[in-house]
């Protein structure tokens, strides 16, 4: 009797295990069954937020569920990224990752709060974005050479802003200081939006920003763009010189945006999100909107994004070490 009961129980357990095993892919195939939260690890109004909201709207249509943007700024993007790394790996909480969260933090922080490769599942590389050096419209320097001359006359007296400590924009400023042989004080903000407010008011007149979030302020004349930081000029601002053209030979930085999920997210869910993201960024209206603000669409597979993250970590490590930037 005991043997029969044991055999029956064993058979039931085996059947249950098989049923559960089949249920996981089925649940993944039905994904999403509720809204997806897209965490932007910077304040509203910045470049990452702008790109995220543009793509999220189109992805909502593709997925049949709303993609809701949730801004969790702070610590150079690390607070929002850490939140996603610890989230349930079910695809309903994803991250708008950047060069800051997935290339710089590993070398910049003495104790990184997460591993950009082990703690995340890559979804899709979305766009690349130029950075731009701007000054307040009333600032005396009219170009990069005049700015360098002014900074050399007043070492350590001028201030520049960025979206936060450890961000690509902070490092863009530090690289500029090093290569131009000048000194100015960094004022970090919790996102590009707040930094731009003070740049426009003149409180902190020099600013390093992603081109998308500064675009309208440059066009309105509130900010004067001195140079873009990429090797080539931005298509939407062909009159703005590159930093190299403006007088800093060899200078180049940029940033990028990509979607990541918590490690352990089912591959079927990753595939669905990847498909929706790639379709969204290829929509003519989305592509045109991103081009308006200087963002270039990339797209691709999760494996391609993983390879990009690995190469970016290797590329930026010596730059960070040379700059002396370190966050405890």
C-alpha positions as CSV (number, residue, x, y, z in Angstrom):
1,X,0.0,0.0,0.0
2,X,2.8,2.4,0.9
3,X,4.6,1.6,-2.3
4,X,1.4,2.3,-4.3
5,X,0.9,5.6,-2.6
6,X,4.6,6.5,-3.1
7,X,4.3,5.6,-6.8
8,X,1.1,7.7,-7.2
9,X,2.7,10.6,-5.5
10,X,5.9,10.4,-7.6
11,X,3.8,10.3,-10.8
12,X,1.8,13.3,-9.7
13,X,5.0,15.2,-8.8
14,X,6.5,14.4,-12.2
15,X,3.3,15.5,-14.0
16,X,3.3,18.8,-12.0
17,X,6.9,19.5,-12.7
18,X,6.3,18.9,-16.4
19,X,3.2,21.1,-16.3
20,X,5.2,23.9,-14.7
21,X,8.0,23.5,-17.2
22,X,5.5,23.9,-20.0
23,X,3.8,26.9,-18.3
24,X,6.9,29.1,-18.3
25,X,7.3,29.5,-22.0
26,X,3.5,29.8,-22.4
27,X,3.5,32.7,-19.9
28,X,6.4,34.3,-21.7
29,X,4.6,33.9,-25.1
30,X,1.6,35.8,-23.6
31,X,3.9,38.6,-22.5
32,X,3.0,41.4,-21.7
33,X,-0.3,41.0,-19.9
34,X,0.0,44.3,-18.0
35,X,1.9,47.6,-18.4
36,X,5.7,47.5,-18.5
37,X,7.7,50.0,-16.4
38,X,10.7,51.6,-18.1
39,X,13.0,53.1,-15.5
40,X,14.9,56.1,-16.7
41,X,17.8,56.6,-14.2
42,X,17.9,60.4,-14.6
43,X,15.6,63.3,-14.0
44,X,12.8,64.2,-16.4
45,X,13.7,66.6,-19.2
46,X,17.2,65.2,-20.0
47,X,18.3,63.4,-23.2
48,X,17.8,59.9,-21.8
49,X,14.3,60.8,-20.7
50,X,13.5,62.4,-24.1
51,X,14.7,59.3,-26.1
52,X,12.9,57.0,-23.6
53,X,9.6,58.7,-23.9
54,X,9.8,58.8,-27.7
55,X,10.5,55.1,-28.0
56,X,8.1,54.1,-25.2
57,X,5.1,55.5,-26.9
58,X,5.8,53.5,-30.1
59,X,6.6,50.4,-28.1
60,X,3.3,50.6,-26.3
61,X,1.5,50.1,-29.6
62,X,3.8,47.2,-30.6
63,X,3.3,45.4,-27.3
64,X,-0.4,46.1,-26.8
65,X,0.3,47.4,-23.3
66,X,1.5,50.7,-22.0
67,X,5.2,51.3,-21.5
68,X,5.3,53.6,-18.5
69,X,8.4,55.8,-18.0
70,X,9.5,56.1,-14.3
71,X,12.3,58.6,-13.6
72,X,14.6,57.4,-10.7
73,X,17.5,59.8,-10.9
74,X,20.5,60.0,-8.7
75,X,24.1,58.8,-8.3
76,X,25.0,59.2,-11.9
77,X,22.2,56.8,-13.0
78,X,23.2,54.1,-10.5
79,X,20.1,54.4,-8.2
80,X,17.7,53.7,-11.1
81,X,20.0,51.0,-12.5
82,X,20.3,49.3,-9.1
83,X,16.5,49.3,-8.7
84,X,16.1,47.4,-12.0
85,X,18.9,45.0,-11.2
86,X,17.0,44.0,-8.1
87,X,13.6,43.9,-9.7
88,X,11.6,40.7,-10.5
89,X,13.1,39.2,-13.7
90,X,9.8,39.0,-15.5
91,X,10.2,41.7,-18.1
92,X,7.8,44.1,-16.5
93,X,10.5,46.3,-15.1
94,X,13.3,47.3,-17.6
95,X,16.0,49.9,-17.7
96,X,16.9,52.7,-20.1
97,X,20.6,52.0,-19.7
98,X,23.3,54.4,-20.8
99,X,27.1,54.6,-21.1
100,X,27.1,55.9,-17.5
101,X,25.3,52.8,-16.1
102,X,26.9,50.2,-18.3
103,X,30.4,51.4,-19.3
104,X,31.6,54.0,-16.7
105,X,30.3,52.8,-13.3
106,X,32.4,49.7,-13.3
107,X,35.7,51.7,-13.3
108,X,34.5,55.0,-11.8
109,X,33.1,53.7,-8.5
110,X,35.3,52.3,-5.8
111,X,32.5,49.9,-4.9
112,X,30.1,49.6,-7.9
113,X,26.6,48.9,-6.8
114,X,26.0,46.4,-9.6
115,X,27.8,44.4,-12.3
116,X,26.8,45.9,-15.7
117,X,27.3,42.5,-17.4
118,X,26.3,39.9,-14.8
119,X,23.3,41.7,-13.2
120,X,21.4,42.6,-16.4
121,X,20.1,40.8,-19.5
122,X,20.7,43.0,-22.6
123,X,17.6,43.7,-24.7
124,X,18.5,46.1,-27.5
125,X,20.9,48.9,-28.4
126,X,18.7,51.9,-29.3
127,X,20.6,55.0,-30.3
128,X,23.9,56.8,-30.2
129,X,23.9,60.5,-29.2
130,X,26.5,63.3,-29.5
131,X,27.4,65.4,-26.5
132,X,27.6,69.2,-26.8
133,X,29.5,72.0,-25.0
134,X,27.3,75.1,-24.6
135,X,27.5,78.4,-22.7
136,X,24.8,80.8,-21.6
137,X,23.7,83.2,-24.4
138,X,25.3,86.2,-22.5
139,X,28.6,84.4,-21.7
140,X,31.6,86.4,-23.1
141,X,33.3,83.5,-25.0
142,X,31.9,83.1,-28.5
143,X,33.8,79.9,-29.4
144,X,36.0,77.2,-27.9
145,X,39.3,79.1,-28.4
146,X,37.9,82.1,-26.6
147,X,36.6,79.9,-23.8
148,X,40.0,78.2,-23.3
149,X,41.7,81.6,-23.2
150,X,39.2,82.9,-20.6
151,X,39.6,79.7,-18.4
152,X,43.4,80.1,-18.6
153,X,43.1,83.7,-17.4
154,X,40.8,82.6,-14.5
155,X,42.0,79.1,-13.4
156,X,39.5,77.5,-11.0
157,X,37.1,80.4,-11.0
158,X,34.6,79.3,-13.6
159,X,32.1,76.5,-13.1
160,X,30.6,74.0,-15.5
161,X,27.6,71.7,-15.0
162,X,26.7,68.2,-16.0
163,X,23.9,65.7,-15.3
164,X,25.8,64.2,-12.3
165,X,29.0,62.8,-10.9
166,X,30.3,59.9,-13.0
167,X,28.1,60.6,-16.0
168,X,29.6,60.8,-19.6
169,X,29.0,64.5,-19.4
170,X,31.0,64.9,-16.3
171,X,33.8,62.9,-17.9
172,X,33.4,64.9,-21.1
173,X,34.1,68.0,-19.0
174,X,37.1,66.5,-17.3
175,X,38.5,65.3,-20.6
176,X,38.1,68.8,-22.0
177,X,40.0,70.3,-19.0
178,X,42.8,67.8,-19.4
179,X,43.2,68.1,-23.1
180,X,42.8,71.9,-23.2
181,X,45.0,72.5,-20.2
182,X,42.4,74.5,-18.3
183,X,40.8,74.4,-14.8
184,X,37.2,74.9,-13.9
185,X,34.9,73.6,-11.1
186,X,32.4,70.8,-11.8
187,X,28.9,71.3,-10.5
188,X,26.9,68.1,-10.6
189,X,23.1,67.9,-10.9
190,X,20.6,65.1,-10.7
191,X,19.9,65.0,-14.4
192,X,20.3,67.2,-17.5
193,X,17.0,69.1,-16.9
194,X,18.1,70.8,-13.6
195,X,21.6,71.5,-15.1
196,X,20.1,73.2,-18.1
197,X,17.9,75.5,-15.9
198,X,21.0,76.9,-14.3
199,X,22.9,77.1,-17.6
200,X,20.1,79.1,-19.1
201,X,19.8,81.4,-16.1
202,X,23.6,81.9,-16.1
203,X,24.0,80.5,-12.6
204,X,26.4,77.9,-14.0
205,X,27.0,79.2,-17.5
206,X,29.1,76.4,-19.0
207,X,27.4,73.1,-19.6
208,X,28.2,69.6,-21.1
209,X,25.0,67.9,-22.1
210,X,23.7,65.3,-24.6
211,X,22.6,67.1,-27.7
212,X,18.9,66.0,-27.7
213,X,18.1,67.7,-24.4
214,X,19.9,70.9,-25.4
215,X,18.5,71.1,-28.9
216,X,15.5,73.3,-28.3
217,X,17.5,75.7,-26.0
218,X,20.2,76.0,-28.7
219,X,17.6,76.7,-31.4
220,X,15.8,79.3,-29.2
221,X,19.1,81.1,-28.6
222,X,19.0,80.6,-24.8
223,X,22.3,78.6,-25.1
224,X,25.2,79.0,-27.5
225,X,26.6,75.8,-28.8
226,X,30.4,75.9,-29.0
227,X,31.1,72.3,-30.2
228,X,29.8,68.8,-30.5
229,X,32.0,66.1,-29.0
230,X,31.9,63.5,-31.8
231,X,34.3,63.1,-34.7
232,X,31.8,64.4,-37.2
233,X,29.3,67.2,-37.0
234,X,25.7,66.5,-36.0
235,X,23.3,66.3,-39.0
236,X,20.7,68.4,-37.3
237,X,23.3,71.1,-36.4
238,X,25.7,71.2,-39.3
239,X,27.0,74.7,-38.4
240,X,28.3,73.5,-34.9
241,X,32.0,72.5,-35.2
242,X,33.4,69.4,-33.7
243,X,35.6,69.8,-30.6
244,X,38.6,68.9,-32.8
245,X,37.7,71.5,-35.4
246,X,37.1,74.1,-32.7
247,X,40.7,73.7,-31.3
248,X,41.0,70.6,-29.2
249,X,42.8,68.0,-31.4
250,X,41.9,64.3,-30.7
251,X,38.9,65.1,-28.5
252,X,36.0,62.7,-28.9
253,X,33.2,61.5,-26.6
254,X,29.5,60.4,-27.1
255,X,26.8,58.5,-25.3
256,X,24.3,55.8,-26.1
257,X,21.0,54.4,-24.9
258,X,19.9,50.8,-24.6
259,X,17.3,48.6,-22.9
260,X,18.2,46.1,-20.2
261,X,16.2,43.7,-18.0
262,X,17.2,42.1,-14.7
263,X,19.4,39.1,-15.1
264,X,17.4,35.9,-15.3
265,X,14.6,37.3,-17.4
266,X,13.2,34.5,-19.6
267,X,14.7,34.6,-23.1
268,X,11.3,34.5,-24.7
269,X,10.4,37.8,-22.9
270,X,13.8,39.3,-23.9
271,X,13.0,38.3,-27.5
272,X,9.6,40.0,-27.4
273,X,11.0,43.2,-25.9
274,X,13.8,43.2,-28.5
275,X,11.3,42.8,-31.3
276,X,9.1,45.6,-30.1
277,X,12.1,47.9,-29.5
278,X,13.6,47.4,-32.9
279,X,10.2,47.9,-34.6
280,X,9.6,51.1,-32.5
281,X,12.9,52.8,-33.5
282,X,12.4,52.0,-37.1
283,X,9.0,53.7,-37.3
284,X,9.3,56.8,-39.6
285,X,7.8,59.2,-37.0
286,X,10.1,57.9,-34.2
287,X,13.2,57.9,-36.4
288,X,12.4,61.5,-37.6
289,X,11.9,62.7,-34.0
290,X,15.1,61.1,-32.8
291,X,17.0,62.6,-35.8
292,X,15.6,66.1,-35.0
293,X,17.4,66.0,-31.7
294,X,20.7,64.4,-33.0
295,X,20.1,60.8,-32.0
296,X,21.1,58.1,-34.5
297,X,19.1,54.9,-34.5
298,X,21.1,51.6,-34.1
299,X,19.0,48.6,-33.1
300,X,20.1,45.0,-33.2
301,X,20.2,41.8,-31.1
302,X,20.8,41.2,-27.4
303,X,24.1,39.6,-28.2
304,X,25.2,42.6,-30.1
305,X,24.4,44.9,-27.2
306,X,26.3,42.6,-24.8
307,X,29.4,42.8,-27.0
308,X,29.0,46.6,-27.2
309,X,28.9,46.9,-23.4
310,X,32.0,44.7,-23.0
311,X,33.9,46.8,-25.5
312,X,32.7,50.1,-24.0
313,X,33.9,49.1,-20.5
314,X,37.3,48.3,-21.9
315,X,37.4,51.6,-23.9
316,X,36.5,53.9,-21.0
317,X,38.6,52.3,-18.2
318,X,41.9,53.9,-19.3
319,X,40.2,57.2,-19.9
320,X,38.7,57.2,-16.4
321,X,42.0,56.2,-14.9
322,X,43.9,58.9,-16.8
323,X,41.3,61.6,-15.7
324,X,41.8,60.7,-12.0
325,X,38.0,60.7,-11.6
326,X,36.9,58.4,-8.7
327,X,33.7,58.2,-6.7
328,X,33.8,56.5,-3.3
